[in-house]
């Protein structure tokens, strides 16, 4: 049975994953989804076995060897562009919940990394095509499933992990992708019905709130205690003088 057919068999979704494009190798699933934008329906999914130039946040490369899960979900939400950052929280929560179903204590590091025992196992990169309205959003998700972390660059081996390392056995990629697509649809639907539920669940799984952090933005370096996030996903950092700083985007480093 073909890989896509295996995923669709038993997939319990209304629209996400009804159309799946599968590639053995691409530069990036997000880039491929953009190329296929004219063909993609709401909920279409692009999956690759390997990414040659996987995309992480802030222009970084996402190491994407065989055995991982690399997919992008194409969506056409009718929302105000100003509320689009809420979707990053939504997708991050769905990925964390999927991994937690494996019995692993997955937590969310602001803004969009999933950690197990303090090590990164997954990342989400959300990109949008916007003019006055949102034409489409692409949610790129990478999960280190059955990958050998020891083959990663040495600087990443201490900060990354994989599902098979944590579980001490391989995971079924087809079943995990199916579960992931179902969770994405579940929380994406909740996003439109009761966003506060997503917000509360995200905070309950936050690994960042309560920590002393260093945030590198394009303009400045900020050090303080992460005391929360607002509804738009901005990190709230209390500085040493008691000032509260809102951070839209940046690299978050734990200081402790």
C-alpha positions in Angstrom: 0.0 0.0 0.0 1.3 3.4 -0.9 2.4 5.8 1.9 -0.4 8.3 1.3 -3.0 5.5 1.1 -1.8 4.2 4.5 -2.2 7.6 6.0 -5.7 8.1 4.6 -6.8 4.7 5.7 -8.5 5.4 9.0 -7.8 9.2 8.9 -10.7 10.8 10.9 -10.8 14.3 9.5 -13.3 16.4 7.6 -10.9 18.4 5.4 -7.2 18.2 6.6 -5.4 15.6 4.7 -8.1 14.8 2.2 -5.6 15.8 -0.4 -2.0 14.8 0.3 1.1 15.5 -1.9 4.0 13.1 -1.0 7.6 13.6 -2.1 10.7 11.5 -1.5 12.8 14.7 -1.2 12.2 18.4 -1.4 14.1 21.5 -0.5 11.3 22.5 2.0 7.7 21.3 2.4 6.7 24.9 3.0 8.3 26.0 -0.3 6.7 23.1 -2.1 3.3 24.1 -0.6 3.7 27.6 -2.0 4.5 26.2 -5.4 1.4 24.1 -5.3 -0.8 26.9 -3.9 -2.9 27.2 -7.0 -3.7 23.5 -6.8 -4.1 23.2 -3.0 -7.4 23.0 -1.4 -8.1 24.1 2.2 -6.5 21.4 4.3 -4.1 20.0 1.7 -0.9 18.5 3.1 2.6 18.3 1.6 4.8 15.6 3.1 8.4 14.8 2.3 10.6 11.9 3.5 13.7 14.2 3.4 14.2 17.9 3.2 17.4 19.2 1.7 16.9 22.7 3.0 14.3 22.4 5.8 13.3 25.8 7.1 13.4 26.8 10.7 12.6 30.1 12.4 14.7 33.2 11.8 16.1 31.8 8.6 17.7 28.8 10.2 18.0 25.4 8.7 16.0 22.5 10.1 18.0 19.3 9.9 15.7 16.8 8.1 17.2 13.3 7.6 15.2 10.2 6.7 13.0 8.9 9.5 11.6 12.3 10.6 8.2 13.8 9.9 8.2 16.8 7.7 4.9 18.2 6.5 3.1 21.4 5.7 -0.6 22.1 5.9 -2.2 24.5 3.5 -5.1 26.5 5.0 -7.4 29.3 3.9 -8.7 30.9 7.1 -11.1 33.8 6.9 -9.6 35.8 9.7 -8.2 39.3 10.3 -4.5 39.2 9.5 -3.8 40.8 12.9 -5.0 37.6 14.6 -2.9 35.2 12.5 -0.2 34.8 15.2 -2.8 33.0 17.3 -2.5 30.2 14.8 1.1 29.6 15.8 0.0 28.9 19.4 -2.8 26.7 18.0 -0.5 24.5 15.9 2.1 24.3 18.6 -0.5 23.1 21.1 -1.8 20.4 18.6 1.8 19.1 18.0 2.5 18.9 21.8 -0.8 17.1 22.4 0.0 14.6 19.6 3.4 13.8 21.2 1.9 13.6 24.7 -0.4 10.8 23.5 2.7 8.7 23.1 3.2 9.0 26.9 5.9 11.7 26.6 5.9 14.9 28.7 6.0 17.3 25.7 6.1 21.0 26.6 6.0 24.2 24.5 9.0 26.6 24.4 7.9 30.0 23.2 7.2 30.7 20.5 6.9 27.4 18.7 9.4 24.7 19.8 8.3 21.4 21.4 10.6 20.0 24.1 10.9 16.7 25.8 13.0 16.7 29.0 14.3 20.2 28.0 15.4 19.0 24.5 13.8 20.1 21.2 11.9 17.4 19.3 9.7 19.5 17.1 9.4 22.9 15.6 6.6 24.8 13.8 7.1 27.5 11.1 3.9 29.3 10.1 4.0 31.4 6.9 1.3 33.5 5.3 0.5 35.1 2.0 -1.2 38.3 2.9 -2.4 41.5 1.1 -5.4 43.1 2.7 -6.7 39.7 3.6 -5.0 36.3 4.2 -4.8 34.4 0.9 -3.5 31.3 2.7 -1.5 30.1 5.6 1.1 27.3 5.6 1.9 25.5 8.8 5.2 23.7 8.5 5.8 21.0 11.1 9.0 19.1 11.7 9.2 16.2 14.2 12.3 14.2 15.0 10.6 10.9 15.0 12.9 8.0 14.1 16.1 9.9 13.5 19.6 9.4 14.9 20.5 12.5 16.8 24.1 11.4 16.9 24.3 12.3 13.2 23.3 15.9 13.9 26.0 18.7 14.0 27.7 18.5 17.4 26.2 21.8 18.5 22.7 20.4 18.2 23.3 17.0 19.7 23.0 18.4 23.3 19.9 20.4 22.6 17.9 18.0 20.4 16.2 14.7 20.9 13.9 12.3 19.0 10.8 10.3 19.7 12.6 7.0 19.2 15.4 8.0 21.6 12.8 9.1 24.3 10.6 6.0 23.8 13.6 3.6 23.3 11.8 2.2 20.3 10.8 3.4 16.8 7.4 5.1 16.3 5.0 4.3 13.5 5.3 7.3 11.3 2.0 6.7 9.5 0.0 6.4 12.7 1.7 9.5 14.1 1.0 11.6 11.0 -2.6 10.5 11.1 -2.9 11.4 14.7 -1.2 14.8 14.1 -3.5 15.7 11.3 -6.5 14.8 13.4 -5.2 16.9 16.3 -4.4 19.9 14.0 -8.0 19.8 12.7 -9.4 19.5 16.2 -7.6 22.5 17.5 -7.9 24.5 14.3 -11.7 24.1 14.6 -11.6 25.1 18.3 -9.6 28.2 17.3 -12.7 29.5 15.5 -15.1 28.4 18.3 -13.3 29.2 21.5 -9.8 30.5 21.2 -9.6 31.1 25.0 -9.6 27.3 25.4 -6.5 27.0 23.2 -4.9 29.9 25.0 -5.4 28.3 28.4 -4.2 24.9 27.3 -1.1 26.4 25.7 -0.2 28.1 28.9 -0.7 24.9 30.9 1.9 23.3 28.7 4.3 26.2 28.5 7.9 25.4 29.4 8.9 29.1 29.2 6.6 30.9 31.7 8.3 31.4 35.0 11.8 31.2 33.6 14.5 33.8 33.4 15.1 34.3 29.6 17.3 36.1 27.2 15.5 37.2 24.1 17.4 38.3 21.0 15.2 40.3 18.6 16.3 42.1 15.5 16.7 45.3 17.4 17.7 44.5 21.0 18.7 42.0 23.6 16.2 41.6 26.5 16.8 39.8 29.8 14.0 39.2 32.3 11.5 36.8 33.7 8.9 35.4 31.3 5.7 36.0 33.2 3.2 35.0 30.5 1.9 35.4 27.0 -0.9 37.6 25.7 -3.8 36.4 23.5 -1.8 37.2 20.4 1.1 35.0 21.5 3.4 37.8 22.5 5.8 36.9 25.3 5.5 39.1 28.4 8.9 39.6 30.0 9.3 41.4 33.3 12.6 43.4 33.4 14.8 43.9 36.4 13.2 47.4 37.0 9.7 45.9 37.0 8.9 47.1 33.5 6.8 44.7 31.4 8.0 44.1 27.9 5.9 42.6 25.1 7.9 40.6 22.5 6.4 39.6 19.2 9.3 37.6 17.9 12.8 36.6 18.8 15.2 33.9 19.8 14.4 32.7 23.4 17.3 31.3 25.5 16.8 30.0 29.0 19.2 31.6 31.5 18.9 28.9 34.1 
